[in-house]
């Protein structure tokens, strides 16, 4: 729960789909041990290693934030 809002569980990461949608060509190196959403080790073009994971979809909160006067980027929900 964050500030009284309960977020839905994060969906499991589809690493191949996620990589295809990124503007940077990351290379999948394998799954991270443990966890619940399927975090994965990836390698950047310059060679450094990172962990790619996924959080919950909070796009439905954008309209709530905008109604409260919070400026958000992107298109209107």
C-alpha positions as CSV (number, residue, x, y, z in Angstrom):
1,X,0.0,0.0,0.0
2,X,1.3,3.4,-1.0
3,X,-0.4,6.5,0.5
4,X,-3.5,4.5,1.1
5,X,-3.6,3.1,-2.4
6,X,-3.3,-0.7,-2.9
7,X,-1.5,-1.5,-6.1
8,X,-2.3,-4.7,-8.0
9,X,0.5,-7.2,-8.2
10,X,3.1,-6.7,-10.9
11,X,2.6,-9.0,-13.9
12,X,5.5,-11.4,-14.6
13,X,8.1,-9.9,-16.9
14,X,8.1,-11.2,-20.5
15,X,11.8,-10.5,-21.1
16,X,11.8,-11.0,-24.8
17,X,8.8,-8.7,-25.3
18,X,10.3,-6.1,-23.0
19,X,13.6,-6.1,-24.8
20,X,11.9,-5.7,-28.2
21,X,10.0,-2.6,-26.9
22,X,13.1,-0.8,-25.5
23,X,14.9,1.9,-27.5
24,X,18.3,0.5,-26.4
25,X,19.5,-2.9,-27.7
26,X,20.0,-4.8,-24.4
27,X,21.2,-8.4,-24.4
28,X,19.5,-10.9,-22.2
29,X,21.9,-12.9,-20.1
30,X,19.6,-14.9,-17.9
31,X,17.1,-14.8,-15.1
32,X,17.8,-13.4,-11.6
33,X,17.4,-15.9,-8.9
34,X,14.4,-15.6,-6.6
35,X,11.9,-12.8,-6.9
36,X,8.3,-13.0,-8.1
37,X,8.2,-10.9,-11.3
38,X,10.9,-12.5,-13.3
39,X,13.8,-10.0,-13.1
40,X,16.5,-10.6,-15.6
41,X,20.2,-9.8,-16.1
42,X,20.8,-7.8,-19.2
43,X,24.0,-6.3,-20.8
44,X,24.1,-2.8,-22.3
45,X,25.9,-2.0,-25.6
46,X,28.8,-0.5,-23.6
47,X,29.2,-3.8,-21.7
48,X,27.9,-3.0,-18.3
49,X,25.4,-5.3,-16.6
50,X,22.0,-4.3,-15.2
51,X,18.9,-6.0,-13.8
52,X,15.7,-5.5,-15.8
53,X,12.4,-5.9,-13.9
54,X,8.8,-4.7,-14.1
55,X,6.6,-2.8,-11.6
56,X,2.9,-2.6,-11.5
57,X,0.9,-0.8,-14.2
58,X,-0.1,2.5,-12.5
59,X,-1.4,4.2,-15.7
60,X,-4.9,4.2,-14.2
61,X,-3.5,6.6,-11.5
62,X,-2.6,9.3,-14.0
63,X,-6.2,10.6,-14.2
64,X,-6.4,10.7,-10.4
65,X,-3.1,12.7,-10.3
66,X,-4.2,15.0,-13.1
67,X,-7.5,15.7,-11.4
68,X,-5.6,16.7,-8.3
69,X,-3.5,19.1,-10.3
70,X,-0.4,17.1,-10.7
71,X,1.3,17.8,-14.1
72,X,2.1,14.5,-15.9
73,X,3.9,13.9,-19.2
74,X,2.5,11.7,-22.0
75,X,-0.9,11.5,-23.4
76,X,-4.1,11.9,-21.4
77,X,-5.6,8.7,-19.8
